[in-house]
Amino acid sequence: MTNSAQTIDPALYAAVTDAVRAEARKVLESGAVAAVVGWQAGRRAGTAMPTIVTDPAKAADLIFSPACVNNLALYLTKAKKEVRGKGKIAIVAKGCDLKALVGLMGENQLKREELHIIGVVCAGVQGAAADRSLPLSEATIAGKCRECTVHTPENTDVTVGTLTELPHFTPTESAELARLEAMTPAERWSFWKEHFSRCIRCYACRQVCPFCYCEQCLCDRNRPQAVETTPRPAGNMAWHIVRAMHLAGRCAGCAECERACPMDIPLNLLNRKMARELKELYGHEAGFKPKEKGPLAEYREDDDQSFIK
Amino acid sequence: MHAHKENHDFEPKIIAFVCTWCTYAGADLAGTSRMQYPANTRVVKFPCTGRIDPVFILRAFQKGADGVLVSGCHPGDCHYMAGNFHARRRFAAFRALLDFIGVDLQRLQFSWVSAAEGGKWVEVATELTERVRALGPMREFKELEAEEQWSGVIDTPELQEAYNNIP
């Protein structure tokens, strides 16, 4: 079924780009929003970068392409206070970005009425190491997009673009997860030990995560110190366990951590595993309904306790 | 005279994170009732199991624990109404995460021990101690802790040779 020659038609992205520009100009001209958070073309051909447009004349800078990998929800979190200070904000959101927005609303970090969400139909974005000049195909598409279930964002203010039939991609992340789960604990330990030992503790995974908005991270505290800050294997292991634990039940799987990681640590595997585990245990899936408590913030009296003596 | 005590090659270090209202009182009852259980358990008292952050468990393992016991009030008996319900979910998730990372879950025990269950405390502490004793020392985290600890590997053959070559 999988055909490596199959590509996604770039016309889909061109149509979305036009619609995003038109919508951005409309809301900026009418004064409905103070700014639009979107993507614009990067300096190198085939790249894109986040931008904040406040002038209707600049709306034509906005684009949507397979290079629009960033999760823009990050720009609305506490970490970027200056953006939200401007007033009502419009944000261009792919399906996976929308899940992050919904999660942030559920955690009272954002108010729906202060946002104008321009949902974009997205067939997928490029993987971290992909050649930017090639169209999206089995070779260049990001891991998360291979198994995407939210190509068309829902409950937005406006959704632009129409989805064409997509080629079937190999679900590499689920395959890798299954491979790890089939290992013995000792093999898994050496797998993660090898990966985490490479970590340089640049905290790119934390800075890029829409859910890591704590003003003081537990892992930066030193009296008492919870996690060693030196990039040694011991501290790295602790940091990645704590990171996965703090995102459990909140992470909506935008995989930005994995994309931003300079050492190519498969961080989204941890997120995926925790998301699946919490779905199995408590039937919770992050990022679909705002105003719900996360699975670790609520409880039921009849929760499973077979592991407790 | 004291009964003859068997010497073991390996004495496991067990850290017990307990809630002050139930398990700590239960362990206290075991003590005042003069029940015997292995002295390997180091009890750390918390106001509630809801206060026990998974980081504490991690840090216990990193700093040399061979086994960790987390114990608190039975569901419904929490002094703070729902602390142990929240803890139950958190630890279920944390267990899954540790398992995925490759930690042997036999070294991590959760239990509900009420203030009246001195006997159950003895049973839980003994069982975990004996199980960990059979498993041997927890090497994974300790080895990790020793890695890239430059002061620890200062006596390498290369360094020794360099030292010997100093004229």
Chai-1 contact restraints between the chains, C-beta under 6 A:
chainA,res_idxA,chainB,res_idxB,connection_type,confidence,min_distance_angstrom,max_distance_angstrom,comment,restraint_id
A,P185,B,G102,contact,1.0,0.0,6.0,A-B,restraint_1
A,P185,B,D104,contact,1.0,0.0,6.0,A-B,restraint_2
A,R188,B,G102,contact,1.0,0.0,6.0,A-B,restraint_3
A,W189,B,G102,contact,1.0,0.0,6.0,A-B,restraint_4
A,W189,B,E140,contact,1.0,0.0,6.0,A-B,restraint_5
A,W192,B,I101,contact,1.0,0.0,6.0,A-B,restraint_6
A,A226,B,V55,contact,1.0,0.0,6.0,A-B,restraint_7
A,R232,B,E148,contact,1.0,0.0,6.0,A-B,restraint_8
A,P233,B,L144,contact,1.0,0.0,6.0,A-B,restraint_9
A,P233,B,E147,contact,1.0,0.0,6.0,A-B,restraint_10
A,A234,B,L144,contact,1.0,0.0,6.0,A-B,restraint_11
A,A234,B,E145,contact,1.0,0.0,6.0,A-B,restraint_12
A,M237,B,L144,contact,1.0,0.0,6.0,A-B,restraint_13
A,A238,B,L58,contact,1.0,0.0,6.0,A-B,restraint_14
A,I241,B,L58,contact,1.0,0.0,6.0,A-B,restraint_15
A,A244,B,L97,contact,1.0,0.0,6.0,A-B,restraint_16
A,M245,B,P54,contact,1.0,0.0,6.0,A-B,restraint_17
A,M245,B,L97,contact,1.0,0.0,6.0,A-B,restraint_18
A,A248,B,A93,contact,1.0,0.0,6.0,A-B,restraint_19
A,K273,B,F100,contact,1.0,0.0,6.0,A-B,restraint_20
A,E277,B,A96,contact,1.0,0.0,6.0,A-B,restraint_21
A,L281,B,A92,contact,1.0,0.0,6.0,A-B,restraint_22
A,L296,B,R89,contact,1.0,0.0,6.0,A-B,restraint_23
A,L296,B,R90,contact,1.0,0.0,6.0,A-B,restraint_24
A,Y299,B,F85,contact,1.0,0.0,6.0,A-B,restraint_25
A,Y299,B,H86,contact,1.0,0.0,6.0,A-B,restraint_26
A,Y299,B,R89,contact,1.0,0.0,6.0,A-B,restraint_27
A,D303,B,R88,contact,1.0,0.0,6.0,A-B,restraint_28
A,Q305,B,R88,contact,1.0,0.0,6.0,A-B,restraint_29
A,I308,B,F110,contact,1.0,0.0,6.0,A-B,restraint_30
A,K309,B,S111,contact,1.0,0.0,6.0,A-B,restraint_31
A,K309,B,V124,contact,1.0,0.0,6.0,A-B,restraint_32
